[in-house]
Amino acid sequence: MCLQHGLRRSHPRVCLPALQTSVKHDQVRYRRTKHWNPKWKQLRRQKVIKVDLPDFNEKWDDLTEEQTRSKLKEQGLLPPRPWLERPFFLSSTGGVFEAYVPPEGDGKVSPISVQGAKQSIQFLEKKTKTMMAIRKIRTFDEDFDTPEFCKQAEAIYIKSHECLAENGDIDNIIDYVTERAYPEVVHNSKGKTIRWKHLKNIELPRVVHARCTDIVSKENVFAQLTVRFHTQQMLAIYDRFGRLMHGSEILAKDVLEYVVFEKHLANEYGKWRVHYKIIPDWMPPREPSETTYKKIVAPVTETPEKVEALEDGVKKEKIKEIAAPAQ
């Protein structure tokens, strides 16, 4: 029997809503929503921080100048500065400063002759600047020695040519030539087979010219040494079809070259590399290499007159073949 309405249990549906309401009311009334210990209430409140998340979909380009300024000021940021500078690294110079001028007839004139004596005197006159430059190099590299450098330069010279030749390491050739010389070294070498060999030295390599210069700042110093090579070499260049374009594999030639080596002295890890080859004005022009091209054959167009002439020729040949056995 229901105590609230005085009804029997045979009618339970009548008192269900009232029971449910009373249960919910009791739950809300007696539910504990606070911590049992109010001692640390303030610290528990401080451990939750409300963060204003930025609107990532907002486009700054659509905002006015005043709106952009207020947003940056609200976030405590300075307006961005237009960055127009570009970082760059100077690993080599773009040319040769005070290039060496080779004397005319070098390698052919005897030092005993009058012209050879004049060349020796001119070399001594220009030696002062060279000695000053070598002294400058020794301020960065205390162990620098000219004879030892000539051996090192010869090894770099041979290795740079071997990297370019057949079965060479073209990817690591930048370790032996500078960024300025690289385009000239690999120019027109694609599709070619190059066979090169250093046979012997006719004269020992020697330093004939040395210069130092600074770029951008006085501490950023570059050094250039010109080395004279008088060697005997073998060179043969084949095109993509295997045809000989230049030189010979069985013929050795005497080669006189003036090679400029450069080093970034200010860089602790700088190294000597091939930078330039000096070609004097009095040197005779080189023989041009034979080039190969694809032969374009024009299509043959047959006119009616040509067709008739061919048919008449075929008929006459058949008549001759028939008449020959009869004779």
C-alpha positions in Angstrom: 0.0 0.0 0.0 1.3 3.4 -1.0 1.9 5.7 2.0 1.6 8.9 0.0 -1.8 8.4 -1.7 -3.2 5.6 0.4 -3.5 3.2 -2.5 -2.9 -0.5 -2.6 -0.1 -2.3 -4.4 -2.5 -3.5 -7.1 -2.1 0.0 -8.6 1.7 0.6 -8.7 1.7 2.8 -11.8 -0.1 5.6 -10.1 2.8 6.3 -7.7 5.7 5.7 -10.0 6.2 9.4 -11.2 6.2 10.6 -7.6 8.7 8.1 -6.5 11.0 8.9 -9.4 10.8 12.7 -8.7 11.6 12.2 -5.1 14.6 10.0 -5.9 16.1 12.6 -8.4 15.4 15.4 -5.9 17.3 13.5 -3.2 20.2 12.8 -5.5 20.7 16.5 -6.5 20.2 17.6 -2.9 22.6 15.3 -1.2 25.3 15.0 -4.0 28.7 16.2 -2.9 30.2 18.5 -5.5 33.1 19.9 -3.4 36.2 18.4 -2.0 35.9 17.1 1.5 39.0 19.2 2.6 38.7 22.9 1.8 42.2 23.6 3.0 43.8 23.4 -0.5 40.9 25.0 -2.4 42.9 27.9 -3.8 45.7 25.7 -5.0 43.3 23.3 -6.7 41.8 26.3 -8.5 45.2 27.5 -9.7 46.2 24.2 -11.2 43.6 24.7 -14.0 44.6 27.5 -16.4 42.2 28.9 -19.0 44.0 29.4 -22.3 42.7 31.6 -25.1 43.5 29.5 -28.2 44.3 31.5 -31.3 42.2 31.3 -34.4 44.3 29.3 -36.8 41.9 29.8 -39.7 42.2 33.6 -39.5 43.9 35.2 -42.4 46.3 38.0 -41.5 46.3 39.3 -45.1 42.7 40.3 -44.8 43.2 42.3 -41.6 43.8 46.1 -41.8 47.0 47.7 -40.5 45.3 48.8 -37.3 43.9 45.3 -36.6 47.2 43.7 -37.2 48.9 46.1 -34.9 46.4 45.5 -32.1 46.7 41.7 -32.4 50.5 41.9 -32.3 50.4 44.2 -29.3 47.9 41.8 -27.6 50.2 38.9 -28.1 53.3 40.9 -27.1 55.0 40.5 -30.5 57.0 42.9 -32.6 56.1 43.6 -36.2 58.2 41.4 -38.6 61.1 43.1 -40.3 61.4 42.6 -44.1 64.4 40.3 -44.5 66.1 41.2 -47.7 69.6 39.8 -47.0 70.7 36.5 -48.4 73.4 34.4 -46.8 76.4 33.5 -49.1 79.6 31.7 -48.6 82.8 32.6 -50.5 84.8 29.5 -51.0 86.7 30.8 -54.1 87.2 34.0 -56.0 85.8 34.7 -59.4 89.0 35.2 -61.3 92.8 35.6 -61.1 94.2 38.7 -59.6 97.5 40.0 -61.1 97.7 37.1 -63.5 101.1 35.8 -64.4 102.3 36.7 -68.0 104.4 33.8 -69.4 107.5 34.9 -71.3 107.4 34.2 -75.0 109.2 31.1 -76.1 109.2 29.6 -72.6 110.2 25.9 -72.8 112.0 26.3 -76.1 114.5 29.1 -75.4 117.8 28.1 -73.8 118.7 30.0 -70.6 122.2 30.6 -72.1 120.8 32.6 -75.0 120.2 36.4 -74.8 116.4 36.0 -74.7 116.7 33.3 -71.9 118.9 35.7 -69.9 116.3 38.5 -70.3 113.6 36.2 -69.0 115.7 35.3 -65.9 116.2 39.0 -65.1 112.4 39.7 -65.5 111.7 36.8 -63.2 114.0 38.2 -60.5 112.4 41.6 -60.8 108.9 40.2 -60.1 110.1 37.9 -57.4 109.7 40.5 -54.6 105.9 40.5 -54.6 105.9 36.7 -54.8 108.1 36.4 -51.7 105.8 38.9 -49.8 102.8 36.7 -50.8 104.5 33.5 -49.6 105.3 35.3 -46.3 101.6 36.2 -46.0 100.7 32.5 -46.6 103.1 31.4 -43.8 101.2 33.6 -41.3 98.2 31.3 -41.8 100.2 28.1 -42.5 103.5 27.9 -40.6 104.5 24.6 -42.3 104.2 25.9 -45.8 107.2 25.0 -48.0 107.4 25.8 -51.7 109.1 22.5 -52.8 106.6 20.5 -50.8 103.8 22.5 -52.2 105.0 21.7 -55.8 104.7 18.0 -55.0 101.2 18.5 -53.6 100.2 20.6 -56.6 101.3 17.9 -59.0 99.2 15.3 -57.2 96.2 17.6 -57.3 96.8 18.3 -61.0 97.0 14.6 -61.8 94.0 13.6 -59.6 91.8 16.3 -61.2 92.5 15.0 -64.7 92.0 11.4 -63.6 88.5 12.2 -62.2 87.5 13.7 -65.5 88.9 10.8 -67.6 87.3 7.4 -68.3 86.3 5.5 -65.1 87.0 8.6 -63.1 85.1 10.0 -60.1 83.4 13.0 -61.7 81.2 13.5 -58.5 84.3 14.2 -56.3 86.1 16.4 -58.8 85.0 19.4 -56.8 87.5 18.4 -54.2 90.3 19.2 -56.7 88.9 22.2 -58.7 87.3 25.4 -57.4 83.7 26.4 -58.1 84.9 28.9 -60.7 86.9 26.2 -62.6 84.3 23.4 -62.4 82.0 24.6 -65.3 85.0 25.0 -67.6 86.4 21.6 -66.6 83.2 19.6 -67.3 82.1 21.6 -70.3 81.3 19.5 -73.3 82.5 16.3 -71.6 79.1 14.6 -71.5 78.9 11.6 -73.9 82.7 11.7 -74.5 85.2 9.0 -73.6 88.4 10.7 -72.3 91.6 8.7 -71.8 94.4 10.7 -70.2 97.7 9.7 -68.7 100.6 11.5 -67.1 103.8 9.9 -68.4 106.7 11.9 -66.9 108.0 15.3 -66.0 110.4 17.0 -68.5 111.1 19.7 -65.9 110.2 19.7 -62.2 107.1 21.8 -61.4 108.0 25.2 -59.8 106.1 28.2 -58.4 106.5 31.2 -60.7 103.9 33.5 -59.2 102.2 34.1 -55.9 99.6 36.7 -54.8 97.3 37.2 -51.8 94.2 39.3 -51.6 91.4 40.0 -49.1 87.7 40.0 -49.9 84.9 41.9 -48.0 87.1 42.1 -44.9 90.8 42.2 -44.2 90.7 38.8 -42.4 89.1 37.0 -45.3 92.3 36.3 -47.3 92.7 34.2 -50.4 96.0 33.0 -51.9 96.8 32.1 -55.5 100.0 30.3 -56.6 100.9 29.8 -60.3 102.8 26.6 -60.9 104.6 25.9 -64.1 104.2 22.3 -65.4 106.4 21.0 -68.3 105.3 17.4 -68.7 104.8 14.6 -71.2 101.2 13.4 -71.5 98.9 11.2 -73.5 95.4 12.3 -74.4 92.7 10.7 -76.6 89.0 11.8 -76.8 86.3 9.6 -78.4 82.8 10.7 -79.2 79.6 8.8 -78.2 80.1 6.5 -81.2 83.6 5.5 -80.3 85.3 7.6 -83.0 88.5 9.4 -82.3 88.0 13.1 -82.0 91.2 14.4 -80.7 94.7 13.1 -79.7 96.0 9.6 -79.8 96.6 6.8 -77.3 100.0 5.9 -78.9 101.4 9.4 -79.3 102.9 11.3 -76.4 103.1 15.1 -76.5 105.1 17.6 -74.5 102.8 20.0 -72.6 103.7 23.3 -71.0 101.1 24.7 -68.7 100.7 27.4 -66.1 98.1 26.3 -63.6 96.8 28.6 -60.9 96.0 27.0 -57.5 93.9 28.8 -54.9 93.2 28.3 -51.2 91.0 30.1 -48.8 93.5 30.9 -46.1 91.0 32.3 -43.6 89.1 29.0 -43.6 90.7 26.5 -41.2 89.6 23.6 -43.5 90.6 25.3 -46.8 92.7 23.3 -49.3 94.6 24.0 -52.5 92.5 23.4 -55.6 92.9 24.0 -59.4 91.5 27.5 -60.1 92.6 28.5 -63.6 94.9 27.7 -66.5 96.8 30.6 -68.0 97.0 30.5 -71.8 99.5 33.0 -73.2 98.7 35.1 -76.2 101.7 33.9 -78.2 100.7 30.3 -77.9 99.5 28.9 -81.3 95.8 28.0 -81.6 94.7 24.5 -80.9 93.6 22.1 -83.6 89.8 22.0 -83.7 88.2 18.6 -82.8 86.2 16.7 -85.3 82.5 16.8 -84.3 79.9 14.2 -85.3 76.3 15.0 -86.3 73.3 13.0 -87.2 72.9 12.9 -91.0 69.4 13.9 -92.0 68.3 12.2 -95.2 65.6 14.0 -97.2 62.7 11.8 -98.3 62.8 10.7 -101.9 59.7 11.8 -103.9 59.1 10.0 -107.2 57.4 12.0 -110.0 55.3 10.3 -112.7 58.0 10.9 -115.3 60.6 9.0 -113.1 58.1 6.1 -112.7 57.6 5.8 -116.4 61.4 6.0 -117.1 61.9 3.2 -114.5 59.2 1.0 -116.1 60.7 1.5 -119.6 64.1 0.5 -118.2 62.7 -2.6 -116.6 60.9 -3.6 -119.8 64.1 -3.2 -121.9 66.1 -5.3 -119.5 63.5 -8.1 -119.7 63.6 -8.0 -123.5 67.4 -8.3 -123.4 67.2 -11.3 -121.1 64.7 -13.0 -123.4 66.7 -12.2 -126.5 70.0 -13.4 -125.0 69.3 -17.2 -125.0 67.9 -17.0 -128.6 71.2 -15.7 -129.8 
